[in-house]
Amino acid sequence: MLFLFLNLPAKADDGGSLPAIEAGFNLTTLNEFSIRSFENPTGEKPQSKVWFYDNKWWAVLPNSSGTHVWRLDGATWSSILQIAGSNNYRADCKVAGNVVHILLVRSGNSTAQLVSVEYVPASQTYQLWSLRPATVDISVSSSIETATIDIDSQGRMWLGSDASTTIEVRYSDPPYSDWFGPLTLATNLSNRVDRDDICVITAFDNKIGILWSDQDAEEFGFRYHVDGAAPATWSAEENPPNPFGNAGNGFADDHLNLATASDGSIYAAVKTSFSTSGFPVIALLVRQPSGTWSSHAVDYGDATRPIVVLNEADDMITVAYSKDIAGDHYRIVCKQSPASGIAFGCQMDLLSGDFNDVTSAKQSFTGQIVFLASDEGRDVAGSVLASVPPLPSFADNGSGRALDFDGSNDHICGNNLALNITGQITLEAWISPASAGNRYILRKGRPGVTSGYEIGLNSSSKVYARLYQAGSGTAYTVTSVTNYPT
């Protein structure tokens, strides 16, 4: 016996085309906890403050007494280690086995700090790294806005940061006490980098890559370094395409965040500066292992500060971001797309209330992921544990009151007004297929019409759902990942 369930929205959240998929998480809202009150304590945009280790979620955030490592126990966050006396830092966290390297950055301060901690299994806590317990001071530009770190395949750590008119990298070898650089990767030639641009660094496919915003040139830039090559040897600049046209202040804004797949694919959530109706505000830039870039719209509304997380096991990308409620008050929402074919669907609320500056993990995740954000007005951090629903399964064969169709010319025709989409509807069907083949189960309208839809079976033993808009053909089709039984 096969049970089919299809939930149809009348239109996409942004008012555009009907979506390919709808965001799907089971959400557990976690207890709020007090943090230091200053501008975007869960920022900056490229940074990641959350990780998963030994079946626990961890984070680095400040409170009134300093900057701490926090552990999630059930629905409650607990401080388990203070790593800095100052509470004005924003952290970027890189997991390397049982060690976590934490870069602490203060906007406009010429010294960043690197703190490294190692896991203590017996107590499920962290302590300062035994190979280098001391905090390392790293000289950076006094005009820095933010910085991120990653480690290449040979163990070298790289730090990417902005200066007043340049994008810079620095590097260090274990135990990361001595730092070299800066190496300048983008300069102010023709005013190509302005004071408000930032960057993010990532390890991928035996390389280190850095992506930056270039608002003067209205584009994003990317360069990479092959692991083991001379430190100053970097590729020529690449620029992800702008397929959307020109409007407002152009394609680039200084909001960007990265996720990297095991095959070397790079996914970058960015904000644009189009500021014009009909142009995307949030976009996803994708770099294939071949080096080819593509750009995809995510949200056309009043949205900001996107991040991206990757679930490779389920072939799923999630872009989370702030969505305006009213007058600079935000909630945290997300949209999802298959990684293998970018097509974003309806948005899903992650954190309601007045939260901004969502952050999460650099790591790809499986099963569940934590999103953190801050409410500056109440000096608290809010968080949610988002779990991936289990894949659907098909029930065993059964018998009862049902109609037996021969699969060729048996139909039931109906013309009830309830079949017309005026809002959101749900379709359900119980069937028991005798063999694999192309079969309509429920169909309203036909290709080329407006507001048509169908659910059916294909000859590859998959269930599909399809929405018809005039001229769309089969563009809006979702196919099951599980085979139907016969």
C-alpha positions in Angstrom: 0.0 0.0 0.0 1.3 3.4 -0.9 0.2 6.7 0.7 0.8 9.9 -1.2 0.6 13.3 0.4 1.1 16.6 -1.5 0.8 20.1 0.0 0.3 22.8 -2.6 1.0 26.5 -1.9 -0.8 28.9 -4.2 2.5 30.7 -5.0 6.0 31.2 -3.9 6.7 33.3 -0.8 8.3 36.0 -2.9 5.3 36.2 -5.2 7.3 34.7 -8.1 7.3 31.3 -9.7 5.9 28.3 -7.9 8.6 26.7 -5.8 10.6 23.5 -6.4 10.6 22.4 -2.8 9.4 23.7 0.6 11.9 24.1 3.5 11.6 21.1 5.7 12.9 21.0 9.3 11.5 19.8 12.5 12.2 22.6 14.9 13.0 22.6 18.6 13.3 26.1 20.1 16.1 26.2 22.7 16.2 28.3 25.9 17.4 31.8 25.4 20.6 32.9 27.3 22.2 36.2 28.3 25.0 37.6 26.1 27.0 40.8 25.9 25.0 43.7 24.5 26.8 45.3 21.6 26.1 45.5 17.9 25.5 42.1 16.3 27.2 39.8 18.9 26.3 36.8 16.8 27.9 38.4 13.7 29.9 38.9 11.6 28.4 37.6 8.4 31.2 35.4 7.1 32.0 33.9 10.5 30.8 30.6 12.0 30.4 30.3 15.8 28.8 26.9 16.1 30.2 23.3 15.8 29.2 19.7 16.6 31.5 17.3 18.4 31.0 14.1 20.5 27.2 14.3 20.0 27.1 17.8 21.5 26.6 21.3 20.0 29.0 24.0 21.0 29.3 27.8 20.4 31.5 30.7 21.2 29.8 33.9 22.4 30.4 36.7 24.8 28.5 37.5 28.0 29.0 40.2 30.7 32.1 38.6 32.1 34.0 37.8 28.8 34.1 35.5 25.8 33.1 31.8 26.5 32.8 28.4 25.0 29.2 27.2 25.5 27.8 23.7 25.5 24.2 22.7 24.6 22.7 20.3 27.1 19.1 19.4 26.2 17.6 22.8 25.5 20.0 24.9 27.7 23.3 26.5 26.9 26.0 26.4 29.6 29.3 28.3 29.7 32.1 25.7 30.2 35.2 27.7 29.5 36.1 31.4 29.4 38.7 32.0 26.7 39.0 35.8 26.8 38.4 38.5 29.4 37.1 40.9 26.8 33.5 40.6 25.7 33.8 42.7 22.5 35.1 39.9 20.3 33.3 38.2 17.5 34.5 34.6 16.9 35.2 32.4 13.9 35.6 28.7 14.8 37.5 26.0 12.9 37.2 22.3 14.0 40.3 20.2 13.5 39.7 16.8 15.0 39.5 17.1 18.8 40.9 20.7 18.6 38.9 23.9 17.9 40.8 27.0 16.7 38.9 30.2 17.6 39.8 33.5 15.9 38.7 36.5 18.0 38.2 39.7 16.0 37.2 43.2 17.0 36.2 45.6 14.3 38.7 48.5 14.0 41.3 46.8 16.3 44.7 46.1 14.8 45.2 42.9 16.9 43.2 39.7 16.4 43.6 36.7 18.7 43.8 33.0 18.2 42.7 30.7 21.0 42.9 27.0 20.6 41.1 24.5 22.8 41.1 20.7 23.0 38.3 18.3 23.9 38.3 16.5 27.3 36.1 13.4 26.8 35.8 12.4 30.4 34.1 15.6 31.4 32.6 16.6 28.0 34.3 20.0 28.2 37.2 21.8 26.5 40.5 23.0 27.9 43.3 25.1 26.4 45.3 23.2 23.7 48.2 21.4 25.3 50.5 22.0 22.3 50.0 25.8 22.6 47.9 26.9 25.6 48.8 30.6 25.1 46.7 33.0 23.2 48.4 34.3 20.0 48.2 37.9 19.0 48.0 38.5 15.2 48.6 41.9 13.7 45.9 42.9 11.3 44.8 46.2 9.7 43.4 48.8 12.0 40.5 49.3 9.6 39.5 45.6 9.7 35.8 44.8 9.8 36.0 41.0 10.1 38.2 37.9 9.5 37.8 34.2 9.1 40.2 31.2 9.2 40.5 27.7 7.6 43.2 25.0 7.4 44.5 23.5 4.2 45.3 19.8 3.5 48.9 20.3 4.7 47.9 21.7 8.1 48.7 25.3 7.3 46.2 27.8 8.7 45.1 30.8 6.6 43.4 34.0 7.8 41.5 36.2 5.4 40.6 39.8 6.3 39.8 43.2 4.9 41.8 46.4 5.2 40.6 49.9 4.2 41.1 49.3 0.4 42.5 45.8 0.1 41.8 42.1 0.8 44.6 40.3 2.6 45.6 36.8 3.7 48.0 35.7 6.4 49.3 32.2 7.2 50.9 30.1 9.9 52.0 26.5 10.4 51.3 24.3 13.5 51.1 25.2 16.3 50.1 28.5 14.8 52.3 30.7 17.0 54.1 32.6 14.3 52.2 34.4 11.5 53.4 35.7 8.1 52.0 38.2 5.7 49.9 40.0 4.8 49.7 39.0 1.1 47.4 41.4 -0.8 44.9 39.6 -3.1 42.7 42.5 -4.2 43.7 46.2 -4.2 42.3 49.6 -4.7 43.2 49.8 -8.4 40.4 51.9 -10.0 38.8 52.1 -6.5 38.1 48.4 -6.8 37.6 47.7 -3.0 36.0 50.3 -0.8 36.1 50.6 3.0 32.9 48.6 3.5 33.9 45.4 1.6 34.8 42.1 3.4 36.0 38.6 2.5 35.6 34.9 3.6 38.2 32.1 3.3 37.7 28.4 2.8 39.6 25.2 2.3 38.4 23.1 -0.7 39.8 20.4 -3.0 43.5 20.7 -1.8 43.2 24.5 -2.2 42.5 27.6 -0.1 40.0 30.0 -1.7 39.0 33.5 -0.7 35.8 35.3 -1.9 35.3 39.0 -1.4 32.7 41.7 -2.2 33.7 44.6 -4.5 30.9 47.1 -4.3 32.7 49.7 -6.5 33.0 47.3 -9.4 29.5 45.8 -8.5 30.8 42.3 -8.4 32.3 39.5 -6.3 35.9 38.3 -6.6 37.5 35.0 -5.9 41.1 33.6 -6.0 42.6 30.4 -4.9 46.0 29.0 -3.8 47.1 25.4 -4.4 48.2 23.6 -1.2 52.0 23.4 -1.0 52.7 26.1 -3.6 54.6 29.2 -2.7 52.5 31.3 -0.3 52.3 34.2 -2.7 51.2 32.1 -5.7 47.5 32.6 -6.2 45.2 32.1 -9.2 43.9 34.9 -11.4 40.7 36.6 -10.2 37.4 34.9 -10.9 34.1 36.8 -10.9 30.8 35.0 -10.4 28.3 36.0 -13.1 25.4 38.4 -12.7 22.5 37.0 -14.7 20.0 39.4 -13.1 20.8 42.7 -14.9 21.7 46.1 -13.5 19.7 48.1 -10.9 20.3 50.1 -7.8 23.9 49.9 -6.6 24.5 46.6 -8.5 25.3 43.0 -7.8 27.5 43.1 -4.7 27.0 43.9 -1.1 29.3 43.2 1.9 27.3 40.2 3.1 28.7 36.7 2.3 29.1 33.3 3.9 30.4 30.0 2.5 29.9 26.3 2.7 32.1 23.8 0.9 31.3 20.2 -0.3 33.6 17.2 -0.2 33.9 17.3 -4.0 35.2 20.8 -3.9 32.0 22.6 -4.8 31.6 26.0 -3.1 28.3 27.5 -2.1 28.2 31.2 -1.2 25.2 33.0 0.3 25.4 36.7 -0.6 23.3 39.9 -0.4 23.0 42.1 -3.4 22.7 45.9 -3.7 20.0 45.9 -6.4 17.4 47.4 -4.0 14.8 47.3 -6.8 11.6 45.4 -7.1 12.0 42.3 -9.3 15.7 41.9 -8.5 16.9 39.4 -5.8 18.1 40.6 -2.5 19.6 37.3 -1.4 21.4 35.1 -3.9 23.5 31.9 -3.9 26.7 31.7 -5.9 27.9 28.2 -6.8 31.4 27.2 -8.0 31.6 23.7 -9.5 34.8 21.6 -9.1 35.5 22.5 -12.7 35.8 26.2 -11.8 32.5 27.2 -13.4 30.3 29.7 -11.5 26.6 30.2 -11.5 24.3 32.6 -9.6 20.8 31.9 -8.3 18.1 34.0 -6.7 17.0 33.1 -3.2 14.7 35.9 -1.9 13.4 39.1 -3.5 12.0 40.7 -0.3 13.4 42.8 2.5 16.1 40.4 3.7 19.7 40.6 4.9 22.7 38.8 6.4 22.5 35.4 4.8 24.4 32.3 5.8 24.6 28.9 4.1 24.8 25.4 5.6 25.2 22.1 3.6 23.7 18.7 4.2 25.6 16.5 1.8 23.9 13.2 2.9 20.5 14.5 1.8 21.8 16.7 -1.1 20.4 19.8 0.6 21.5 23.4 0.8 19.9 25.7 3.4 20.2 29.5 3.2 19.2 31.2 6.5 18.9 35.0 6.8 17.1 37.9 8.5 13.7 38.9 7.2 12.3 42.3 8.0 9.2 42.4 10.2 8.9 46.2 10.5 11.3 49.0 10.9 14.6 47.2 11.3 13.0 44.4 13.4 13.7 40.9 12.0 13.0 37.3 12.3 15.2 34.4 11.1 13.9 32.4 8.1 15.4 29.9 5.7 14.9 28.5 2.2 16.2 25.2 0.9 17.3 23.7 -2.4 18.8 20.5 -3.7 22.5 20.9 -4.0 22.6 19.0 -7.3 20.1 21.3 -9.0 19.5 24.7 -7.5 15.8 25.6 -7.1 14.7 27.4 -3.9 11.1 27.0 -2.6 9.0 28.6 0.1 10.6 30.1 3.2 10.3 28.6 6.7 10.5 30.5 9.9 13.4 29.5 12.2 13.3 32.1 15.0 10.3 34.4 15.4 10.5 37.5 17.6 13.2 40.2 17.0 16.3 38.3 16.1 19.2 39.2 13.7 22.6 38.0 12.6 22.1 34.3 12.3 25.1 32.1 12.7 25.8 28.3 12.4 28.5 25.8 11.6 31.3 25.6 9.0 30.9 21.8 9.0 28.5 20.0 6.7 25.8 18.5 8.9 23.7 15.3 9.0 20.5 14.9 10.8 20.4 18.2 12.7 21.9 21.7 12.8 21.8 24.6 15.3 21.1 28.2 14.3 21.9 31.0 16.7 20.9 34.7 16.5 20.8 37.7 18.8 18.2 40.0 20.1 20.2 43.1 20.9 17.3 44.9 22.6 17.0 42.2 25.3 20.7 41.1 25.4 19.9 37.5 24.7 20.8 34.9 22.2 18.0 32.7 20.7 18.6 29.4 19.0 16.8 26.6 17.4 17.7 22.9 16.8 16.6 22.1 13.3 16.3 18.3 12.6 15.9 16.8 9.1 12.6 14.8 8.9 13.1 11.1 8.1 12.7 10.0 4.5 9.2 8.8 3.7 8.6 5.0 3.6 5.9 3.0 1.9 3.4 0.9 3.8 2.9 -2.8 3.2 0.3 -4.0 0.8 -3.2 -4.0 2.2 -6.8 -4.6 1.0 -10.1 -2.9 1.6 -12.4 -0.5 -0.1 -10.6 0.6 -3.3 -11.0 0.9 -7.0 -9.1 -1.4 -9.3 -7.8 0.4 -12.4 -6.4 -1.5 -15.4 -3.7 1.1 -16.0 -4.7 2.0 -19.6 -8.1 3.6 -19.9 -9.8 3.6 -16.5 -10.5 7.0 -15.0 -12.6 8.9 -12.5 -13.5 12.4 -13.7 -14.6 15.2 -11.4 -15.1 18.9 -11.6 -15.6 20.0 -8.1 -14.7 23.6 -7.4 -12.6 22.4 -4.4 -10.0 21.3 -7.0 -9.3 24.9 -8.0 -6.4 26.4 -6.2 -7.4 29.6 -4.4 -5.3 29.2 -1.3 -3.3 26.2 0.0 -4.6 22.7 -0.6 -3.6 19.2 0.4 -3.9 16.1 -1.8 -3.9 12.6 -0.4 -4.1 9.2 -2.2 -3.8 5.6 -1.1 -2.7 3.3 -4.0 -1.2 -0.2 -4.6 0.7 -0.3 -7.9 0.9 -3.7 -9.6 3.9 -2.7 -11.7 6.2 0.2 -12.5 5.0 2.5 -15.2 3.9 6.0 -16.1 0.6 6.6 -14.3 -1.5 9.6 -13.5 -3.0 9.4 -10.0 -4.6 12.8 -9.8 -4.5 15.4 -12.5 -6.2 18.7 -12.9 -5.6 20.6 -16.1 -2.8 19.8 -18.5 0.6 21.2 -19.6 0.2 24.8 -20.9 -2.7 25.8 -18.6 -2.6 28.0 -15.5 -2.9 26.5 -12.0 -2.8 22.9 -13.1 -1.3 20.1 -11.1 -0.9 16.4 -10.9 0.6 13.6 -8.8 1.7 10.4 -10.5 4.1 7.5 -10.9 6.9 7.2 -13.4 8.5 4.2 -15.0 11.6 4.5 -12.8 9.5 3.5 -9.8 9.4 7.1 -8.5 6.5 9.2 -7.3 6.3 12.8 -8.7 4.3 15.9 -8.1 4.0 18.5 -10.8 2.6 22.1 -11.0 1.6 23.6 -14.3 1.8 27.3 -15.2 1.2 28.6 -18.7 4.2 27.7 -20.8 6.1 26.0 -17.9 5.9 22.5 -19.3 7.4 20.1 -16.7 9.7 22.7 -15.1 8.0 22.5 -11.7 8.4 18.8 -10.9 9.5 17.2 -7.7 10.5 13.5 -7.7 10.7 11.2 -4.7 14.0 9.8 -3.5 12.3 6.5 -2.5 11.1 3.9 -5.0 7.4 2.9 -4.8 6.8 -0.8 -4.2 5.0 -3.1 -6.7 
